[in-house]
Amino acid sequence: MSQYATPAKLSLQRDRELKIQWDDGAQSVYPILYLRANCPCAMCRQLRESQKKSRLTVLPGNHSQPITAISAEMVGNYALRIEWSDNHASGIYSFTYLKEIAPK
């Protein structure tokens, strides 16, 4: 495997999943809610870390509509930025990070 994770093909179904065909032949499928829950931005990482340390559970906000991906755009040649229907758009999903969190 190369030093960097490189997608050969990306396919986003905004209300369902992101599929990545990697250049090494592997394929990863990420459910939309899984991606949102694993947002790599500083605010979301901090929230996940604080939840690990506490017995209290933070419930997700009350959204009248299911969370979906509104759009996705490339960030250079190393990452994907996803804008979410809950108005969150600060997470930059590097391809290396996406490869690391790929559901098994």
N, C-alpha and C positions, 0 to 999 in steps of 0.2 A: 504494500500500500504506500502511496506517496505521502510526503510529509503533511500535505494539506488535504482535507476532504474536499472533493470537487464533484459537483453534480453534473451529470450528463444531460438530465432532463428534469424539469420541475412541472408539477401539475397541481393546481389549487382548485379545489371545490370549496367555495367560500363557506358553505354551511355544513361541510362534512369533514374534509381531510386535505392534507398536503401530502403528495406522493413525490418522492425523490428517487430517481434512478442515478446511482453513483457511478463514477467513471471506473470503479473497480468491479462493476457488475452487480453489486448489492442493491437492494431496493428497500427503502424505508417508507412506512405509511404512518403519518401522525394525525390522530383525530384532532379536530379543531379545538375542542375544550382542553385536551392534553397540552397543545401548544400554548394556549392562553395561560393555563395554570403553571407552565414552565417558562414564562416570560423571563428573559435574562436581564431586564433593566434593573438598575440599582434598587428602586423602590420595591419591585416584586421580589427580588432576591432577599432584601431585608425582611419583608413580610414573611416569606417562607422560613427564614432562619428564626425569627421570633416565635413562630408557631411551633417549631421543633422544641424550643426551650420552655414553652408554657403548656399547662394542662388545658387551658382554655382554647376553644376552637373559634376562629373567626369565620363567620358564615359569609358567603358571597352576597353581594348586593342584590336587591330585589329588582331584577330586570324584567320588564314587561315582554320582551322578545328574547329568544335564544341568542347567545353570543355567537357572532359570525365574523369571519374575516371580511372586511370591507375592501381592502386592497393589499397588494404586496408589491414591493419594488426591490430591485437589486441595490445593494450598497457596495459599490466598487465591484470587485470580482470575488469577494470573500464572504458575503452575508446577504441576508434577506430581512427587510423591515416590513412588519405586518401592522396594518391599521385595523383595529378591532371595533366592533359595533358598540362597545361600552366606552368609546372615546379614548381608548388607550392606544398609543402609537409610538412609545419611546423605546421599545425593545428591539434590539438589533440581534437577530439570530445568526451568528456566524455558522458557516457550514461545518466547522469543526465541532461546535456546540451541538448542532443538530445531529451530527453523527454520534456524539456521545450520549445523547438522550433518546436515541431511536428506540421505540418500543420493541421488545423482543417478541 
